[in-house]
Every structure is written in structure tokens, then in C-alpha cells.
Amino acid sequence: MVGGEIFVELWKLCFQSGAVRLEIPLNQVVVAFSENDEQVWFSHRGQPDVKFFTFDQSVLNNRSLQHTPSIRVQLREMLQRGEMARRWRLVLYAFLGCVVLTWMGSLAMGAAMRVVVNGIPLSWDAQEGNAVIEKLQKKLPFVADTNSLAQLTAFAEPLMRTIPARGVQFKFHILEYPEPNAFALPGGHIVVTTGLLKLADTPEELLGVIAHESAHVTQRHALRHEISGKGPVYMVQILTGGRSRAFAALAYPSELLAYESFSQEYEREADSVGWNYLVAAGINPHGMIDMFRKFEAQTGKLKDRLEFPAFESHPAMEKRIAWLKARWEKLPKQTGFIPLTNAVPKISESDLQNALEKLRR
């Protein structure tokens, strides 16, 4: 590689150094930019090894180069490619800017949400949860057998005593429903179906689901879901209007709580917090993974038979399982969990018949 001078002479593009002179007829000149667009390369169409470059792009302003048809076409194509690249860069920058703004807005909304939720007393959760469960008990066949409910409460006690309830009184309910599922209501109501009790083979599996639903209660997901659903304008109104404005914004039919599915964000948070509850209680958290695998296996079978939207399996179950498996792999200790002696509660056929008869009445 040698340095020299580039110039046009008698319809030829020339390169001249002390020891080298290269000439390319203008109609044989191939023009190209380097990858970083800093250099302009010239080469011979028929002799590709003959090439030279310059950092001074003003050479392209030469009138002889611009009036040579083949070079003019090349320059037009390169300018078009450069313009397209510039436009794509602008689109990329705009997209990244939107991502950053959305992320910052999400952080701001999350902080505002925490302020709003912390300003609403837990009595709201209890009031709404009680209203919902009362309405559901009039419409759906809940098992009223006190022995079964006491057995389920005692079964969950090793987990519940470690949950930071902050005054929430957890209460369990059993719904006669063939599909395996569970849901939580504000104020500590946790409903499990008879289908879930039948599907769970080990205490760890059932407690994995109960831990997940308990997290929905402690994280106040129903309240957060309702506030976020009203949008940022309501958020600002609550922040600036005080507690009375907050209660006015939350005035809506209570039964909706039971039938609104949580977002993936809340489901992931409930998985994470519930997992932590299990670990803190010394209960093998792998039961949550095992139960989710059973839910995933049931999805195809239940797809065309679900009657209540509240009982639909949450989406992306395989992703949640993979995420929990990664947490399992990171556990410093995967043995030594407390032995659970209480059997999974099962509901007798007579109790089920009584529940169905109650619904018919």
C-alpha cells in the first residue's frame, strides 16, 4: 500500500505516486464505500486487483465522474442505499427511545401504584373479598362440610404460619368443580376446586398452588389490577384527590374480581413470592413445578370444556415452568425440607352431592 494522488485526466481516473501510476477508464470504474462509509474505493471492472481509495469524498463531486453514465448510476444507487440505511437508523433510534420511555414510564407507574395501594387500608380488601365470596356462594356449588374445610386449613398451616399476612385472615373454600384450579380473592379468601384436590398427589403440589394464590392476596393483585385497569389518569386523580377519591374510583361490581384474569406480570410475581414463601416455610418448592406440569398436561384436555373464565389455565405455562426450574437449580440446598405428614384433603361423594343439591335449591 502506497500513498499518492487521485485525479481525472482524459476520461481516465488516475492514481499517481512516486513509483506507481494506475489508470482506469471512466466507463470501467467501480465505486464503493467501505463498511463504515469513511472511505471511497475505486476499482477496475475488468481488473478487480487494480484498486485505490481515499478518505476525501469530495472527489465524487468531479464533473467528469458525475457525467459518466455508469458511475452516475452507481452513485445514485449508493446514495439510495445510504438514505435507506439512514432511515433505518432513525427508526431504530426512535424504537429504542420508545422502549426507554416506556420502561421509565413503567417504573414511574409502578412507584405511583405502590403509593396508591399503600394508602388504601386492608379493610377494603376484606370488604370486597367478603362481598365477592358471598355472591359466589349463592351461584356456585361450594362444599359446606366443616370437617373438610378444617382439614384443608390444617393441611395448609405449615405454609400459612410463615406468610407475612399483615392482619389478613386467610380462609379456605372448596368449590365443586371438576377441573383443577384455584383462585384468590381480596382479604384472604382462597378457593380450590375439587378437581385440584383430586389431581394433587403430594402435599407439596397442593401447597405450591396455595402459596401462589396466597401471594396474590399479600401483593394485593386484585386492587392493583383494578387501579391499573383504569389508566394513568385515574392514578393521578387518586394521588391528588386523597382517600375519598381512591374509594370512589374503586366503586365497581364486586363480582368482577372473581372473573378477571391477572396479567402475566402479576402471575410471575405470584410465582416468585409464592416460591419464596415455600422456601421460608421449609417446604420443597419443587411441588409448585410438579403441579404446574400437571396443569400444562391438562390444558389440551380442558380447552373445549371450561365453563368459567376464572378457571382457565394461565397462558405461557411452559415459560413459567422453565423459569421456576431455573430458580430450583439456583437453590443452595435442594434437600432437607420438612416432611409433610398430612394427606391431601379429599372430598367424599356425599359432600359433593350436598354441594350440588345446594346449587339446585
Secondary structure, 3 states (H helix, E strand, C coil): CCCCEEEECCCEEEEECCCCEEEEEHHHEEEEECCCCCCEEEEECCCCCCEEEECCHHHHHCHHHHCCHHHHHHHHHHHHHHHHHHHHHHHHHHHHHHHHHHHHHHHHHHHHHHHHHHCCCHHHHHHHHHHHHHHHHHHCCECCCHHHHHHHHHHHHHHHCCCCCCCCCCEEEEECCCCCCEEEECCCEEEEEHHHHHHCCCHHHHHHHHHHHHHHHHCCHHHHHHHHHCCHHHHHHHHHHHHHHHHHHCCCCCCHHHHCCCCHHHHHHHHHHHHHHHHHCCCCCHHHHHHHHHHHHHHHHHCCCCCCHHHCCCCCHHHHHHHHHHHHHHCCCCCCCCCCCCCCCCCCHHHHHHHHHHHHC
